[in-house]
């Protein structure tokens, strides 16, 4: 009951923020926040929006298989955020964009525009469904099962709650609610770390020493070029992941575009980009402490059977503490809702602005937002019906493939001055992921090498080459002119 009351109080706070931010709300408020958002608040809220419930559960467990090598990727993120801030944001602000895919229409043509928006809509809906499905499972396991509430009701209620506090104010509301959710997420993380330290009899200095002395605290991998954890692979991949999955993603860019000026948006981008390193360091440190805790309380056989994603949930189950359960549930809910609410807003924006091209139609926007919520529920229930962890992995792989064409489209538009045969662009963007899949399978069979994050770069490169082959002889003015 304590958990339920905490969650109710949490959503009461979200609804209060929503009511405060939706006075005289219009489509301009929903889509662009009237370009009045304080950049510090946007930056703080984006930390939570970029961390899903999957991250909250999975990152601590990464230390069991990757040590702290994930931080290499986070260092690459910083380079990516700098590139987004000083290459992409100036273009978006110069064109005064609501949807970033409008750039493709102005630069390459209508088919390219719709192709980019279509890839985003497909990728974001599937990715959001997978992430939110995991969060719904955890809430079901730790809260709803005890109340006898079926999973379908859990999913419906959770999506309904998102719609209730975001359907009027849209991105303006999310700037404030994301900041609140980021605070709840970080508070839950820090208090859980403190409780684990107490259980182990550690002071802060003891915990730091124990983490530093643990062999799983290794961050840098320079000696294995084949490994996915190689430093240079991780650094370069991290940079491009941010460029594609933030700079070319309407969901991640929409709140950034609500800042008053380009300079403020650049400050916001760089600030929360740097913040990812200490935040993920905390998650990984928690993972090492939990691994040490279980090594002291479980047999070697039990520890060897423990999987990464089970590390934090296992502590919650065995801690016998209502406070730990409340904090864990609050952290999952805050992380999941801050990413899902912005995704639904971005999906609504992209469909209204890019596909229907009716950004002023408030009635359309309201209907589309409801439809996107219903589609999310349907996707989650479909994943549940399949009931396969391997399916989830496959879906994540498919989503990662679909971002490559966006990288190629934007790179061709930004770094060349040629036009393109617009009617053939959709075929190139569909062929590129398929070709990448075939190359990946071929490399596994011939060289026992499987592409990691670098597959995104290959996908973008193939799309870029394909567009170059299809280029027209007409030159266009560059964005810098």
TABEL-V515907 format. One record per backbone hydrogen bond with DSSP energy under -1.0 kcal/mol. CO is the residue of the C=O (numbers start at 1). NH is the residue of the N-H. Records with the same first field share a line. If there is no record, write none. Layout:
CO->NH  NH
This chain:
1->5
2->6
3->7
4->8
5->9
6->10
7->11
8->12
9->13
10->14
11->15
12->16
13->17
14->18
15->19
16->20
17->21
22->25
26->30
27->31
28->32  34
29->33
30->171
32->35
33->36
38->42
39->43
40->44
41->45
42->46
45->49
46->50
48->51
52->56
53->57
54->58
55->59
59->62
61->64
62->65  66
66->69
68->71
69->72
70->74
71->75
72->76
73->77
74->78
75->79
76->80
77->81
78->82
79->83
80->84
81->85
82->86
83->87
84->89
88->92
89->93
90->94
91->95
92->97
99->102
100->103
101->105
102->106
103->107
104->108  109
109->113
110->114
111->115
112->116
113->117
114->118
115->119
116->120
117->121
118->122
119->123
120->124
121->125
122->126
123->127
124->128
125->129
126->130
127->131
128->132
129->133
130->134
131->135
132->136
133->137
134->138
135->139
136->140
137->141
138->142
139->143  144
140->145
144->149
145->148
150->154
151->155
152->156
153->157
154->158
155->159
156->160
157->161
158->162
159->163
160->164
161->165
162->166
163->167
166->170
169->172
170->174
171->175
173->177
174->178
176->180
177->181
178->182
179->183
180->184
181->185
182->186
183->187
184->188
185->189
186->190
187->191
188->192
189->193
190->194
191->195
192->196
193->197
194->198
195->199
196->200
197->202
198->201
203->207
204->208
205->209
206->210
207->211
208->212
209->213
214->217
218->68
221->231
227->230
230->234
231->235
232->236
233->237
234->238
235->239
236->240
237->241
238->242
239->243
240->244
241->245
242->246  247
246->249
249->253
250->254
253->257
255->258
256->259
258->37
261->265
262->266
263->267
264->268
265->269
266->270
267->271
268->272
269->273
270->274
271->275
274->277
275->279
276->280
277->281
278->282
279->283
280->284
281->285
282->286
283->287
284->288
285->289
286->290
287->291
288->292
289->293
290->294
291->295
292->296
294->298
299->303
300->304
301->305
303->306
307->310
308->311
310->314
311->315
312->316
313->317
314->318
315->319
321->325
322->326
323->327
324->328
325->329
326->330
327->331
328->332
329->333
330->334
331->335
332->336
333->337
334->338
336->340
337->341
339->343
340->344
341->345
342->346
343->347
344->348
345->349
346->350
347->351
348->352
349->353
350->354  355
351->356
352->358
358->361
360->362
361->365
362->366
363->367
364->368
365->369
366->370
367->371
368->372
369->373
370->374
371->375
372->376
373->377
374->378
375->379
376->380
377->381
378->382
379->383
380->384
381->385
382->386
383->387
388->392
389->393
390->394
391->395
392->396
393->397
394->398
395->399
396->400
397->401
398->402
403->407
404->408
405->409
406->410
407->411
408->412
409->413
410->414
411->415
417->476
419->472
420->422
421->424
422->425
424->428
425->429
426->430
427->431
428->432
430->434
431->435
432->436
433->437
434->438
435->439
436->440
437->441
438->442
439->443
440->444
441->445
442->446
443->447  449
452->455
453->456
454->458
455->459
456->460
457->461
458->462
459->463
460->464
461->465
462->466
463->467
464->468
465->469
466->470
468->471
470->421
474->419
